[in-house]
Amino acid sequence: MSLLSLLLLMFSGESGSIPLVEKIDLYDPVSGAYRGKEVFHFTPDGRRLRWEIYDKDGKNTLRFFLIHDGNGRDAKAIYFEDTASEPSIEQFTYRNNGRLKITQYISRNGAPSDRTEAELDEQGREIGKRYYRPDGKQYGSESVYWYPDGTQKGWDFTYISSKKLISFRYDYIAFDKEKNWIRRLKSRDGVPERIEVRTVITERKQIKYRTPALLAPGIISTGASESSPSFAADGKSMVFARYGAEWTEKHPYYARLEEDGWKVEPLRSIGQVYNLAISPDGKTVFYSTRKAGKRQLYRIRKEGERWSSAENLTQNYGLNGTYPNLGQDGTLYFYDAGGAAGDGIYQASPVGNGFSRATPLYVPKVGTNFDAYTKDGRSLLVTRCFDDACISGPMNGLWQVSFDSTGAITEKKLDRLPYAWGGQPIELLGLFVFTDGNDILAIPLRESGFN
């Protein structure tokens, strides 16, 4: 099989389409924090044209361009690293009827540098590599492994020094399926290095939605239908809910980010909830219940390693609603389905250890608007639905609502997101977190359209 045929096999989707652009978002496997992205560009027949790397702040750290020969094989590469104005060069030649690919690196002063020799199998895949210094001395070797469907499984790299051999094993494990994978984990010697999330563009138009990452897969997002993600300001503590038998009665959880990852514990003392949120300082959890059509708001406080008994905010302060959120200044925001001004977002200012009477903040005449997130009340992130079922549609989803000094309201839908509820920007992790009702998901904050 030719190299071109291999590319067509490896990158063709289930519908037979070939990607023109492949975006790989990179996330920290411990915290879930965004770490940057790699972008690959291809010709319509599957040949790679360009490779770019960006860091978490969007800075371009590598620009790599490929030139092909008449057989469709790599012939030459020109690339720029970081802010370099002069390119580095790679030249490719082939021997043994195309089964040996030799890469010669050319330094910026034009002198030959390192050399790599890659053994190719009958399908054109690299199965072994040898690394040489300019003086011809070998300093490394590699064995490359593949899954039966043509997806790379991993590789073993051995560094050859004058005194000893040092080896590393790298592995790829997909969270879904190997072929046409969407999310996968890269590990070195069994230690997770990064989570990769793949978005493929198969038509010559900008992709509408970025593929989201699962937040802490297997720990927070387990496939058991999680919702109501809410983070403290430091991004290191959060709460969420996991569905039980009824979607109105969910099991609440508290999670804390430690050095070796997220640690999750159930909040058993408060029973099942409708939804919940954590305060910016991470010391208070607000939650609501909805039983027999009756809505109640509560809070519990962190007292050392334990949580206090629940305080009924509906009974004590007349706050009758669901979907609570506490702002930075202590104002409580929530959704009231039967408020004096209609269904919508209401606010209650802090008064001593309690709250004032609730007043309407955002009660539009069209659609249902709930699950507000805000720091100061001047800009809301709300979930809006324009039909009773609130299923995926062009208008349903997350909206940003802003208020200026005159009271004028500006509304915009975050249309870079797929179907989403309960969104929150997590600046310290570089994430925009939300739920689709089944999983807790994240995309890079810079890509969310939220400002």
Secondary structure in CASP SS format (residue, H / E / C, confidence):
PFRMAT SS
TARGET T0000
AUTHOR 0000-0000-0000
METHOD secondary structure of the structure
MODEL  1
M C 1.00
S C 1.00
L H 1.00
L H 1.00
S H 1.00
L H 1.00
L H 1.00
L H 1.00
L H 1.00
M H 1.00
F H 1.00
S C 1.00
G C 1.00
E C 1.00
S C 1.00
G C 1.00
S C 1.00
I C 1.00
P C 1.00
L C 1.00
V E 1.00
E E 1.00
K E 1.00
I E 1.00
D E 1.00
L E 1.00
Y E 1.00
D C 1.00
P C 1.00
V C 1.00
S C 1.00
G C 1.00
A C 1.00
Y E 1.00
R E 1.00
G E 1.00
K E 1.00
E E 1.00
V E 1.00
F E 1.00
H E 1.00
F E 1.00
T C 1.00
P C 1.00
D C 1.00
G C 1.00
R C 1.00
R E 1.00
L E 1.00
R E 1.00
W E 1.00
E E 1.00
I E 1.00
Y E 1.00
D E 1.00
K C 1.00
D C 1.00
G C 1.00
K C 1.00
N E 1.00
T E 1.00
L E 1.00
R E 1.00
F E 1.00
F E 1.00
L E 1.00
I E 1.00
H E 1.00
D C 1.00
G C 1.00
N C 1.00
G C 1.00
R C 1.00
D E 1.00
A E 1.00
K E 1.00
A E 1.00
I E 1.00
Y E 1.00
F E 1.00
E E 1.00
D C 1.00
T C 1.00
A C 1.00
S C 1.00
E C 1.00
P C 1.00
S E 1.00
I E 1.00
E E 1.00
Q E 1.00
F E 1.00
T E 1.00
Y E 1.00
R E 1.00
N C 1.00
N C 1.00
G C 1.00
R C 1.00
L E 1.00
K E 1.00
I E 1.00
T E 1.00
Q E 1.00
Y E 1.00
I E 1.00
S C 1.00
R C 1.00
N C 1.00
G C 1.00
A C 1.00
P E 1.00
S E 1.00
D E 1.00
R E 1.00
T E 1.00
E E 1.00
A E 1.00
E E 1.00
L E 1.00
D C 1.00
E C 1.00
Q C 1.00
G C 1.00
R C 1.00
E E 1.00
I E 1.00
G E 1.00
K E 1.00
R E 1.00
Y E 1.00
Y E 1.00
R C 1.00
P C 1.00
D C 1.00
G C 1.00
K C 1.00
Q E 1.00
Y E 1.00
G E 1.00
S E 1.00
E E 1.00
S E 1.00
V E 1.00
Y E 1.00
W E 1.00
Y C 1.00
P C 1.00
D C 1.00
G C 1.00
T C 1.00
Q E 1.00
K E 1.00
G E 1.00
W E 1.00
D E 1.00
F E 1.00
T E 1.00
Y E 1.00
I E 1.00
S C 1.00
S C 1.00
K C 1.00
K C 1.00
L E 1.00
I E 1.00
S E 1.00
F E 1.00
R E 1.00
Y E 1.00
D E 1.00
Y E 1.00
I E 1.00
A E 1.00
F C 1.00
D C 1.00
K C 1.00
E C 1.00
K C 1.00
N C 1.00
W C 1.00
I C 1.00
R E 1.00
R E 1.00
L E 1.00
K E 1.00
S E 1.00
R E 1.00
D C 1.00
G C 1.00
V E 1.00
P E 1.00
E E 1.00
R E 1.00
I E 1.00
E E 1.00
V E 1.00
R E 1.00
T E 1.00
V E 1.00
I E 1.00
T C 1.00
E C 1.00
R C 1.00
K C 1.00
Q C 1.00
I C 1.00
K C 1.00
Y C 1.00
R C 1.00
T C 1.00
P C 1.00
A E 1.00
L E 1.00
L C 1.00
A C 1.00
P E 1.00
G C 1.00
I C 1.00
I C 1.00
S E 1.00
T C 1.00
G C 1.00
A C 1.00
S C 1.00
E E 1.00
S E 1.00
S E 1.00
P E 1.00
S E 1.00
F E 1.00
A C 1.00
A C 1.00
D C 1.00
G C 1.00
K C 1.00
S E 1.00
M E 1.00
V E 1.00
F E 1.00
A E 1.00
R E 1.00
Y E 1.00
G E 1.00
A E 1.00
E E 1.00
W C 1.00
T C 1.00
E E 1.00
K E 1.00
H E 1.00
P E 1.00
Y E 1.00
Y E 1.00
A E 1.00
R E 1.00
L E 1.00
E E 1.00
E C 1.00
D C 1.00
G E 1.00
W E 1.00
K E 1.00
V E 1.00
E E 1.00
P E 1.00
L C 1.00
R H 1.00
S H 1.00
I H 1.00
G C 1.00
Q C 1.00
V E 1.00
Y C 1.00
N E 1.00
L E 1.00
A E 1.00
I E 1.00
S C 1.00
P C 1.00
D C 1.00
G C 1.00
K C 1.00
T E 1.00
V E 1.00
F E 1.00
Y E 1.00
S E 1.00
T E 1.00
R E 1.00
K E 1.00
A C 1.00
G C 1.00
K E 1.00
R E 1.00
Q E 1.00
L E 1.00
Y E 1.00
R E 1.00
I E 1.00
R E 1.00
K E 1.00
E E 1.00
G C 1.00
E C 1.00
R E 1.00
W E 1.00
S C 1.00
S C 1.00
A C 1.00
E E 1.00
N E 1.00
L H 1.00
T H 1.00
Q H 1.00
N H 1.00
Y H 1.00
G C 1.00
L C 1.00
N C 1.00
G C 1.00
T E 1.00
Y E 1.00
P E 1.00
N E 1.00
L E 1.00
G C 1.00
Q C 1.00
D C 1.00
G C 1.00
T C 1.00
L E 1.00
Y E 1.00
F E 1.00
Y E 1.00
D E 1.00
A C 1.00
G C 1.00
G C 1.00
A C 1.00
A C 1.00
G C 1.00
D C 1.00
G E 1.00
I E 1.00
Y E 1.00
Q E 1.00
A E 1.00
S C 1.00
P E 1.00
V E 1.00
G C 1.00
N C 1.00
G E 1.00
F E 1.00
S C 1.00
R C 1.00
A C 1.00
T E 1.00
P E 1.00
L E 1.00
Y E 1.00
V C 1.00
P C 1.00
K C 1.00
V C 1.00
G C 1.00
T E 1.00
N E 1.00
F E 1.00
D E 1.00
A E 1.00
Y E 1.00
T C 1.00
K C 1.00
D C 1.00
G C 1.00
R C 1.00
S E 1.00
L E 1.00
L E 1.00
V E 1.00
T E 1.00
R E 1.00
C E 1.00
F C 1.00
D C 1.00
D C 1.00
A C 1.00
C C 1.00
I C 1.00
S C 1.00
G C 1.00
P C 1.00
M C 1.00
N C 1.00
G E 1.00
L E 1.00
W E 1.00
Q E 1.00
V E 1.00
S E 1.00
F E 1.00
D C 1.00
S C 1.00
T C 1.00
G C 1.00
A C 1.00
I E 1.00
T E 1.00
E E 1.00
K E 1.00
K E 1.00
L C 1.00
D C 1.00
R C 1.00
L C 1.00
P C 1.00
Y C 1.00
A C 1.00
W E 1.00
G E 1.00
G E 1.00
Q E 1.00
P E 1.00
I E 1.00
E H 1.00
L H 1.00
L H 1.00
G C 1.00
L E 1.00
F E 1.00
V E 1.00
F E 1.00
T E 1.00
D C 1.00
G C 1.00
N C 1.00
D C 1.00
I E 1.00
L E 1.00
A E 1.00
I E 1.00
P E 1.00
L H 1.00
R H 1.00
E H 1.00
S C 1.00
G C 1.00
F C 1.00
N C 1.00
END
